[in-house]
Amino acid sequence: MDLKAHIRGIPDFPKPGIFFYDISTLLRHGPAWGEAVRQMAERVAPYRPDLLAGVESRGFLMAAPLACQLGCGFIMLRKRGKLPGATLGHDYALEYGSDRIEMQEDAVSPGDRVVIVDDLLATGGTLAAGAALLRAAGATVPAAAVLIELAFLEGRRRLDVPCEALLRYEQ
């Protein structure tokens, strides 16, 4: 199945000059969505995760069904102030400014194997920050996994773990 045929490209969104890869068209096509999850599971399983960490918000859409497929747990990595209870956070630099990613303090135990999952790898900053946060909590991060990689942005260079990408766009 050609999964790229189920990804809609939207020019000039969210601002002029940006070409947005819209996964909503994939999500609403049951057979294609099921095939994407199945293929992602094949790529992630060799890393033997105890947990998958989904990055807000479209990473949740990937990580939750993938965790069910793999029989492991799912945790959320969210923006500042979005999680109840005590949290751990990691501040990271953006092109213009900074941001913070957080998880619940008790989300991982030392030694847990956690694969970090998002819908898209662009510059790599958010995935790298998520991996740093997980490691600070004592987890081992053997890999990252994404549905789409924008290879021309070279985000993989910011990661210090293998990154499994189901679909790659060179331009």
Backbone as a chain_set.jsonl record, in Angstrom:
{"seq": "MDLKAHIRGIPDFPKPGIFFYDISTLLRHGPAWGEAVRQMAERVAPYRPDLLAGVESRGFLMAAPLACQLGCGFIMLRKRGKLPGATLGHDYALEYGSDRIEMQEDAVSPGDRVVIVDDLLATGGTLAAGAALLRAAGATVPAAAVLIELAFLEGRRRLDVPCEALLRYEQ", "coords": {"N": [[0.849, -1.184, 0.0], [0.556, 2.201, -0.842], [1.442, 4.427, 1.3], [2.126, 7.116, 1.287], [0.356, 8.187, -0.495], [-1.807, 8.726, 1.022], [-1.256, 10.925, 2.522], [-1.824, 14.277, 2.818], [-0.707, 17.175, 1.199], [-0.314, 20.528, 2.132], [0.111, 23.648, 0.992], [1.706, 26.637, 2.224], [0.892, 26.607, 4.94], [1.378, 26.467, 8.403], [1.937, 29.078, 7.795], [3.02, 31.402, 5.231], [5.213, 29.926, 2.853], [5.676, 27.541, 4.163], [5.314, 24.082, 3.759], [2.916, 21.905, 4.581], [2.56, 18.674, 5.889], [-0.154, 16.832, 6.058], [-1.544, 14.574, 8.178], [-4.12, 13.838, 8.724], [-5.693, 12.817, 6.689], [-4.658, 10.29, 6.32], [-5.236, 9.161, 8.826], [-8.024, 8.969, 8.756], [-8.539, 6.984, 6.956], [-9.182, 3.854, 7.32], [-7.941, 1.223, 6.532], [-5.397, 2.125, 5.565], [-4.384, 3.522, 7.77], [-4.278, 1.453, 9.653], [-2.345, -0.155, 8.395], [-0.121, 1.565, 8.5], [0.336, 1.693, 11.288], [0.895, -1.015, 11.75], [3.259, -1.36, 10.23], [4.928, 0.469, 11.544], [5.069, -0.768, 14.039], [6.518, -3.078, 13.41], [9.011, -1.938, 12.929], [9.685, -0.768, 15.376], [9.563, -2.765, 17.326], [12.024, -4.375, 17.508], [13.583, -2.848, 19.267], [12.713, -3.394, 21.753], [10.854, -2.004, 23.633], [9.745, -0.907, 26.877], [8.004, 1.083, 27.309], [6.282, 3.528, 25.316], [6.865, 6.851, 24.462], [4.863, 9.395, 23.674], [4.948, 12.394, 21.822], [3.468, 15.516, 22.35], [1.226, 16.94, 20.015], [0.328, 15.282, 18.004], [2.007, 13.123, 18.126], [0.903, 11.574, 20.097], [-1.176, 10.345, 18.754], [0.158, 8.537, 17.165], [1.739, 7.029, 18.981], [0.018, 5.847, 20.943], [-1.771, 3.801, 19.691], [0.272, 2.264, 18.663], [1.626, 1.397, 20.95], [-0.342, -0.286, 22.014], [-0.377, -2.244, 19.999], [2.194, -3.285, 20.325], [2.102, -4.202, 22.899], [2.97, -2.741, 25.085], [3.442, -0.027, 27.488], [2.214, 3.412, 27.452], [3.234, 6.759, 27.544], [2.873, 10.318, 28.058], [4.468, 13.133, 26.629], [4.436, 16.441, 27.219], [3.579, 19.932, 26.634], [4.49, 22.707, 28.751], [2.787, 22.783, 31.868], [0.531, 21.186, 31.273], [0.042, 18.69, 32.308], [-1.336, 16.782, 35.019], [-0.48, 16.697, 38.537], [2.807, 16.086, 40.001], [5.58, 17.055, 37.998], [8.338, 16.505, 35.717], [10.652, 18.456, 33.871], [12.108, 19.714, 30.814], [13.931, 22.253, 29.408], [14.368, 23.696, 26.196], [16.024, 24.974, 23.276], [14.559, 26.854, 20.641], [14.279, 27.873, 17.18], [13.661, 30.585, 17.328], [13.654, 31.651, 20.33], [12.516, 29.721, 23.17], [11.37, 26.577, 24.547], [9.5, 24.234, 26.544], [9.366, 20.89, 27.604], [7.452, 18.429, 29.246], [6.906, 15.717, 31.587], [5.02, 13.413, 33.6], [6.148, 12.987, 36.915], [6.339, 10.366, 37.888], [6.289, 8.789, 35.618], [8.188, 7.152, 34.367], [10.43, 4.512, 35.324], [13.696, 4.024, 36.723], [15.866, 2.619, 34.345], [13.865, 1.753, 32.606], [13.041, 0.991, 29.252], [12.499, 3.209, 26.785], [10.983, 4.19, 23.884], [10.834, 7.043, 21.966], [8.203, 8.743, 20.374], [6.883, 10.427, 17.564], [4.855, 12.262, 15.196], [6.257, 13.479, 13.171], [9.53, 14.146, 12.026], [11.357, 16.928, 11.917], [13.296, 19.413, 12.44], [14.417, 18.15, 14.604], [14.651, 19.058, 17.216], [12.593, 18.83, 19.21], [12.306, 16.03, 19.571], [14.919, 15.423, 20.444], [14.962, 16.881, 22.842], [12.952, 15.538, 24.251], [14.125, 13.001, 24.528], [16.308, 13.691, 26.16], [14.957, 14.516, 28.476], [13.693, 12.1, 29.258], [15.943, 10.518, 29.788], [17.032, 11.962, 31.93], [15.249, 11.27, 33.865], [15.968, 8.71, 34.339], [15.462, 6.755, 32.452], [16.221, 4.535, 29.717], [16.836, 5.335, 26.416], [16.426, 3.818, 23.582], [15.791, 4.369, 20.934], [14.158, 6.498, 18.491], [11.008, 7.081, 16.866], [9.162, 7.877, 13.986], [6.378, 8.857, 11.95], [6.686, 10.415, 9.623], [9.563, 11.721, 8.036], [11.191, 14.679, 7.373], [13.612, 14.773, 5.488], [15.32, 16.621, 4.291], [15.62, 18.657, 6.119], [17.374, 17.722, 7.937], [17.083, 16.809, 10.604], [17.676, 14.449, 11.904], [20.34, 14.557, 12.509], [20.502, 15.851, 14.938], [19.823, 14.001, 16.776], [20.811, 11.446, 19.059], [20.306, 8.83, 18.903], [19.157, 5.927, 17.058], [16.74, 6.576, 14.488], [13.658, 5.596, 13.484], [11.912, 5.98, 10.583], [8.92, 5.952, 8.92], [7.973, 7.1, 6.515], [9.704, 9.086, 4.158], [10.528, 12.323, 3.131], [12.224, 14.03, 0.694], [12.246, 16.598, -0.171]], "CA": [[0.0, 0.0, 0.0], [1.305, 3.454, -0.923], [0.987, 5.271, 2.408], [2.29, 8.526, 0.928], [-0.851, 8.61, -1.222], [-2.801, 9.095, 2.029], [-0.787, 12.128, 3.208], [-2.189, 15.449, 2.025], [0.19, 18.317, 1.3], [-1.008, 21.813, 2.149], [1.096, 24.731, 0.915], [1.529, 27.894, 2.973], [0.253, 26.394, 6.235], [0.519, 27.487, 9.0], [2.3, 30.417, 7.34], [3.591, 31.371, 3.885], [6.514, 29.291, 2.68], [5.706, 26.23, 4.82], [4.512, 23.03, 3.139], [2.458, 21.095, 5.712], [2.17, 17.294, 5.594], [-1.362, 16.609, 6.852], [-1.788, 13.145, 8.379], [-5.532, 13.553, 9.009], [-6.225, 12.004, 5.598], [-4.235, 8.917, 6.625], [-5.962, 8.707, 10.014], [-9.429, 8.657, 8.495], [-8.623, 5.835, 6.049], [-8.914, 2.734, 8.219], [-6.914, 0.272, 6.096], [-4.079, 2.756, 5.481], [-3.952, 3.802, 9.14], [-3.892, 0.164, 10.228], [-1.081, -0.568, 7.783], [0.933, 2.418, 9.045], [0.618, 1.234, 12.659], [1.53, -2.332, 11.641], [4.637, -1.172, 9.776], [5.687, 1.115, 12.628], [5.305, -1.789, 15.066], [7.621, -3.923, 12.927], [10.273, -1.201, 13.052], [9.968, -0.425, 16.773], [9.646, -3.988, 18.151], [13.389, -4.817, 17.822], [14.172, -2.052, 20.343], [12.176, -3.972, 22.986], [10.451, -0.955, 24.58], [8.796, -1.097, 27.977], [7.061, 2.182, 27.144], [6.433, 4.475, 24.222], [6.597, 8.219, 24.898], [4.317, 10.188, 22.588], [5.161, 13.833, 21.927], [2.251, 16.29, 22.089], [0.004, 16.202, 20.239], [0.135, 14.212, 17.013], [2.76, 11.95, 18.555], [-0.022, 10.725, 20.86], [-1.946, 9.566, 17.782], [1.03, 7.447, 16.706], [2.277, 6.195, 20.054], [-0.99, 5.076, 21.686], [-2.102, 2.53, 19.043], [1.5, 1.497, 18.519], [1.847, 0.736, 22.246], [-1.29, -1.419, 22.075], [0.108, -3.268, 19.059], [3.418, -3.884, 20.864], [1.857, -4.717, 24.249], [3.73, -1.987, 26.088], [2.752, 1.145, 28.003], [2.283, 4.683, 26.734], [3.283, 7.961, 28.375], [2.769, 11.557, 27.299], [5.394, 14.242, 26.791], [3.552, 17.567, 26.904], [4.044, 21.293, 26.867], [4.455, 23.181, 30.134], [1.539, 22.997, 32.575], [-0.593, 20.424, 30.716], [-0.101, 17.404, 32.993], [-1.643, 16.884, 36.442], [0.479, 16.135, 39.488], [4.202, 16.516, 39.926], [6.174, 16.82, 36.684], [9.737, 16.797, 35.41], [10.683, 19.182, 32.618], [13.373, 20.005, 30.133], [13.866, 23.431, 28.55], [15.203, 23.555, 25.013], [16.035, 26.136, 22.385], [13.917, 26.836, 19.335], [14.937, 28.805, 16.273], [13.46, 31.922, 17.918], [13.135, 31.511, 21.681], [12.699, 28.434, 23.84], [10.155, 25.857, 24.914], [9.689, 23.276, 27.631], [8.624, 19.643, 27.493], [7.301, 17.849, 30.58], [6.234, 14.423, 31.784], [4.719, 13.183, 35.01], [7.337, 12.577, 37.672], [6.364, 8.909, 38.073], [5.982, 8.151, 34.338], [9.169, 6.099, 34.07], [11.285, 4.024, 36.405], [15.067, 3.859, 36.253], [16.108, 1.433, 33.538], [12.829, 1.514, 31.594], [13.397, 1.23, 27.845], [11.437, 4.067, 26.263], [11.134, 4.711, 22.533], [10.103, 8.301, 21.836], [7.435, 8.665, 19.127], [6.193, 11.624, 17.103], [4.36, 12.087, 13.837], [7.123, 14.098, 12.181], [10.877, 14.606, 12.361], [11.748, 18.084, 11.104], [14.634, 19.859, 12.861], [14.915, 17.23, 15.622], [14.754, 19.668, 18.535], [11.631, 18.297, 20.181], [12.677, 14.644, 19.879], [16.145, 15.449, 21.246], [14.583, 17.339, 24.179], [12.227, 14.443, 24.888], [15.1, 11.976, 24.914], [17.061, 14.214, 27.305], [14.059, 14.466, 29.631], [13.537, 10.696, 29.657], [17.212, 10.083, 30.396], [17.169, 12.622, 33.23], [14.391, 10.517, 34.79], [16.549, 7.385, 34.534], [15.099, 5.82, 31.392], [17.102, 4.291, 28.583], [16.138, 5.674, 25.168], [17.155, 3.104, 22.535], [15.465, 4.829, 19.583], [12.998, 7.342, 18.23], [10.248, 6.601, 15.712], [8.254, 8.879, 13.441], [5.66, 8.495, 10.734], [7.246, 11.167, 8.499], [10.81, 12.452, 8.213], [11.55, 15.677, 6.373], [15.048, 14.504, 5.47], [16.052, 17.807, 3.843], [15.878, 19.523, 7.274], [18.489, 17.082, 8.636], [16.815, 16.693, 12.03], [18.309, 13.218, 12.406], [21.678, 14.914, 13.001], [20.4, 16.319, 16.328], [19.492, 12.856, 17.622], [21.935, 10.562, 19.372], [19.769, 7.463, 18.856], [18.569, 5.626, 15.752], [15.376, 7.063, 14.287], [12.903, 4.839, 12.488], [10.947, 6.825, 9.883], [8.144, 5.15, 7.986], [7.933, 7.812, 5.234], [10.719, 10.139, 4.059], [10.379, 13.306, 2.065], [13.533, 14.624, 0.431], [12.072, 18.017, -0.481]], "C": [[0.89, 1.24, 0.0], [0.791, 4.413, 0.147], [1.145, 6.759, 2.095], [1.059, 9.058, 0.186], [-1.944, 9.069, -0.262], [-2.376, 10.3, 2.872], [-1.088, 13.319, 2.292], [-1.184, 16.57, 2.27], [-0.586, 19.614, 1.2], [0.04, 22.922, 2.116], [0.692, 25.931, 1.756], [0.714, 27.735, 4.246], [1.316, 25.932, 7.217], [0.878, 28.909, 8.618], [2.934, 30.301, 5.964], [4.994, 30.757, 3.862], [6.641, 27.926, 3.326], [4.81, 25.275, 4.037], [4.183, 22.017, 4.225], [2.037, 19.71, 5.235], [1.06, 16.911, 6.564], [-1.652, 15.114, 6.959], [-3.256, 12.822, 8.634], [-6.164, 12.691, 7.923], [-5.813, 10.533, 5.754], [-5.052, 8.362, 7.787], [-7.399, 8.292, 9.702], [-9.632, 7.536, 7.487], [-8.195, 4.596, 6.836], [-7.843, 1.765, 7.758], [-5.51, 0.885, 6.024], [-3.531, 3.039, 6.872], [-3.5, 2.513, 9.818], [-2.564, -0.328, 9.686], [0.081, 0.275, 8.305], [1.318, 1.974, 10.455], [1.338, -0.114, 12.622], [2.999, -2.191, 11.235], [5.503, -0.486, 10.833], [6.024, 0.098, 13.72], [6.454, -2.705, 14.665], [8.97, -3.24, 13.13], [10.665, -0.937, 14.497], [10.208, -1.665, 17.635], [11.084, -4.424, 18.46], [14.076, -4.031, 18.94], [13.662, -2.458, 21.722], [11.749, -2.913, 24.019], [9.55, -1.469, 25.699], [7.655, -0.095, 27.839], [7.333, 2.905, 25.832], [6.063, 5.849, 24.77], [6.133, 9.014, 23.687], [4.501, 11.666, 22.852], [3.882, 14.56, 21.515], [2.298, 16.936, 20.712], [-0.165, 15.076, 19.226], [0.976, 12.982, 17.32], [1.915, 11.011, 19.4], [-0.775, 9.799, 19.918], [-1.151, 8.383, 17.257], [1.348, 6.481, 17.833], [1.221, 5.332, 20.739], [-1.385, 3.777, 20.972], [-0.876, 1.642, 18.844], [1.822, 0.739, 19.81], [0.905, -0.455, 22.409], [-0.814, -2.564, 21.196], [1.315, -4.015, 19.631], [3.234, -4.467, 22.265], [2.674, -4.014, 25.313], [2.924, -0.766, 26.526], [2.994, 2.381, 27.165], [2.325, 5.817, 27.746], [3.274, 9.189, 27.467], [3.882, 12.526, 27.658], [4.64, 15.468, 26.3], [4.233, 18.899, 27.115], [3.832, 21.671, 28.328], [3.016, 23.324, 30.656], [0.339, 22.197, 32.098], [-0.857, 19.095, 31.426], [-0.436, 17.605, 34.471], [-0.541, 16.266, 37.306], [1.874, 16.689, 39.281], [4.792, 16.147, 38.566], [7.672, 17.074, 36.703], [9.742, 17.501, 34.07], [12.072, 19.377, 32.08], [13.149, 21.196, 29.212], [14.803, 23.225, 27.367], [15.017, 24.757, 24.092], [15.282, 25.849, 21.097], [14.667, 27.815, 18.435], [14.843, 30.238, 16.803], [12.837, 31.743, 19.291], [13.417, 30.145, 22.27], [11.337, 27.825, 24.135], [10.507, 24.899, 26.036], [8.815, 22.062, 27.36], [8.601, 19.003, 28.871], [6.678, 16.464, 30.511], [5.934, 14.29, 33.269], [5.927, 12.554, 35.686], [7.467, 11.055, 37.794], [6.125, 8.141, 36.772], [6.932, 7.017, 33.982], [9.912, 5.713, 35.34], [12.702, 3.883, 35.855], [15.24, 2.534, 35.511], [15.03, 1.113, 32.521], [13.381, 1.829, 30.214], [12.238, 1.975, 27.204], [11.806, 4.551, 24.86], [10.255, 5.952, 22.432], [9.484, 8.366, 20.432], [6.778, 10.016, 18.819], [5.695, 11.373, 15.689], [5.394, 12.514, 12.807], [8.483, 14.443, 12.762], [11.213, 15.721, 11.386], [13.161, 18.479, 11.509], [15.24, 18.982, 13.949], [14.946, 17.783, 17.027], [13.823, 19.072, 19.573], [11.961, 16.859, 20.549], [13.933, 14.586, 20.743], [15.836, 15.883, 22.671], [13.838, 16.248, 24.934], [13.161, 13.338, 25.35], [15.906, 12.426, 26.125], [16.219, 14.165, 28.572], [13.908, 13.038, 30.148], [14.804, 10.175, 30.337], [17.418, 10.704, 31.773], [16.324, 11.917, 34.288], [14.879, 9.089, 34.995], [16.217, 6.366, 33.469], [16.254, 5.642, 30.409], [16.284, 4.566, 27.332], [16.896, 4.996, 24.027], [16.905, 3.639, 21.126], [14.346, 5.86, 19.628], [12.292, 6.755, 17.016], [9.264, 7.682, 15.295], [7.539, 8.311, 12.219], [6.355, 9.123, 9.523], [8.565, 11.823, 8.912], [10.98, 13.421, 7.047], [13.072, 15.686, 6.293], [15.862, 15.737, 5.111], [16.324, 18.788, 4.978], [16.962, 18.957, 8.196], [18.31, 16.988, 10.148], [17.454, 15.486, 12.68], [19.682, 13.522, 13.002], [21.652, 15.382, 14.451], [20.117, 15.176, 17.293], [20.723, 11.998, 17.858], [21.469, 9.112, 19.49], [19.297, 7.194, 17.437], [17.148, 6.172, 15.682], [14.734, 6.273, 13.157], [11.846, 5.758, 11.885], [10.23, 5.981, 8.847], [8.142, 5.78, 6.586], [8.96, 8.938, 5.264], [10.387, 11.047, 2.886], [11.718, 14.005, 1.913], [13.442, 16.109, 0.124], [10.712, 18.494, -0.092]], "O": [[1.86, 1.316, 0.753], [-0.185, 5.13, -0.075], [0.371, 7.577, 2.592], [0.764, 10.252, 0.244], [-2.9, 9.726, -0.676], [-3.06, 10.656, 3.831], [-0.658, 13.355, 1.14], [-0.85, 16.874, 3.416], [-1.413, 19.789, 0.305], [0.771, 23.121, 3.087], [-0.49, 26.203, 1.969], [-0.066, 28.619, 4.6], [2.104, 25.052, 6.869], [0.218, 29.854, 9.051], [3.346, 29.211, 5.567], [5.831, 31.028, 4.723], [7.612, 27.214, 3.07], [3.68, 25.619, 3.692], [5.077, 21.342, 4.735], [1.255, 19.582, 4.293], [1.308, 16.693, 7.75], [-1.966, 14.463, 5.963], [-3.611, 11.649, 8.751], [-7.075, 11.913, 8.205], [-6.556, 9.637, 5.356], [-5.508, 7.219, 7.736], [-7.927, 7.366, 10.318], [-10.769, 7.17, 7.189], [-7.004, 4.326, 6.996], [-6.909, 1.494, 8.514], [-4.535, 0.227, 6.386], [-2.347, 2.822, 7.13], [-2.462, 2.484, 10.479], [-1.745, -0.861, 10.434], [1.167, -0.259, 8.53], [2.504, 1.89, 10.775], [2.285, -0.331, 13.378], [3.875, -2.824, 11.823], [6.676, -0.823, 10.994], [7.13, 0.102, 14.259], [7.278, -3.067, 15.505], [9.957, -3.895, 13.467], [11.853, -0.887, 14.815], [10.989, -1.607, 18.585], [11.35, -4.817, 19.596], [15.059, -4.51, 19.506], [14.119, -1.935, 22.738], [12.231, -2.926, 25.152], [8.71, -2.345, 25.494], [6.51, -0.372, 28.195], [8.449, 2.897, 25.312], [5.058, 5.991, 25.465], [6.918, 9.279, 22.777], [4.249, 12.147, 23.957], [3.291, 14.266, 20.477], [3.348, 17.432, 20.303], [-0.734, 14.033, 19.546], [0.68, 11.898, 16.818], [2.16, 9.805, 19.432], [-0.991, 8.627, 20.223], [-1.723, 7.341, 16.94], [1.243, 5.265, 17.67], [1.506, 4.185, 21.084], [-1.338, 2.721, 21.602], [-0.979, 0.415, 18.857], [2.239, -0.418, 19.768], [1.315, -1.512, 22.888], [-0.846, -3.723, 21.608], [1.448, -5.225, 19.448], [4.123, -5.156, 22.765], [3.031, -4.614, 26.327], [1.846, -0.506, 25.991], [3.857, 2.402, 26.287], [1.543, 5.836, 28.696], [3.615, 9.119, 26.286], [4.203, 12.72, 28.831], [4.25, 15.547, 25.135], [5.316, 18.984, 27.694], [3.075, 21.016, 29.046], [2.151, 23.899, 29.995], [-0.786, 22.508, 32.489], [-1.873, 18.448, 31.17], [0.117, 18.499, 35.111], [0.226, 15.419, 36.847], [2.095, 17.618, 38.505], [4.536, 15.062, 38.045], [8.198, 17.759, 37.579], [8.923, 17.184, 33.207], [13.071, 19.227, 32.785], [12.281, 21.158, 28.339], [15.886, 22.657, 27.507], [14.0, 25.449, 24.129], [15.358, 24.754, 20.54], [15.584, 28.503, 18.885], [15.805, 31.003, 16.74], [11.613, 31.687, 19.408], [14.405, 29.493, 21.932], [10.298, 28.47, 23.992], [11.668, 24.772, 26.424], [7.666, 22.192, 26.939], [9.602, 19.025, 29.587], [6.026, 16.092, 29.536], [6.532, 14.98, 34.095], [6.624, 11.715, 35.116], [8.576, 10.522, 37.802], [5.792, 6.956, 36.815], [6.526, 6.033, 33.364], [10.004, 6.487, 36.293], [12.887, 3.651, 34.66], [14.82, 1.477, 35.982], [15.25, 0.275, 31.645], [14.1, 2.811, 30.029], [11.133, 1.444, 27.091], [12.813, 5.235, 24.673], [9.072, 5.914, 22.772], [10.149, 8.082, 19.435], [6.199, 10.657, 19.696], [6.071, 10.385, 15.059], [5.419, 11.984, 11.697], [8.573, 14.974, 13.869], [11.339, 15.494, 10.183], [14.129, 17.936, 10.975], [16.443, 19.053, 14.199], [15.244, 17.041, 17.963], [14.236, 18.834, 20.708], [11.902, 16.498, 21.724], [14.004, 13.785, 21.676], [16.384, 15.32, 23.618], [14.067, 16.053, 26.128], [12.999, 12.802, 26.446], [16.163, 11.627, 27.025], [16.725, 13.805, 29.635], [13.988, 12.803, 31.354], [14.731, 9.473, 31.345], [17.922, 10.045, 32.683], [16.65, 11.962, 35.474], [14.267, 8.333, 35.749], [16.648, 5.216, 33.565], [17.138, 6.491, 30.296], [15.159, 4.082, 27.204], [17.898, 5.53, 23.55], [17.705, 3.4, 20.221], [13.689, 6.061, 20.65], [12.896, 6.024, 16.23], [8.62, 8.317, 16.13], [8.037, 7.406, 11.551], [6.586, 8.451, 8.519], [8.673, 12.403, 9.992], [10.918, 13.027, 5.883], [13.736, 16.496, 6.94], [16.989, 15.885, 5.582], [17.171, 19.669, 4.831], [17.412, 19.632, 9.121], [19.286, 17.079, 10.893], [17.743, 15.499, 13.877], [20.136, 12.817, 13.904], [22.676, 15.319, 15.132], [20.167, 15.368, 18.508], [21.569, 11.843, 16.977], [22.142, 8.276, 20.094], [19.06, 8.136, 16.681], [16.442, 6.225, 16.688], [15.21, 6.283, 12.022], [10.979, 6.259, 12.6], [10.866, 5.364, 7.993], [8.293, 5.076, 5.588], [9.081, 9.656, 6.257], [10.019, 10.593, 1.803], [12.278, 14.511, 2.885], [14.454, 16.809, 0.154], [10.392, 19.668, -0.281]]}, "num_chains": 1, "name": "protein.A"}
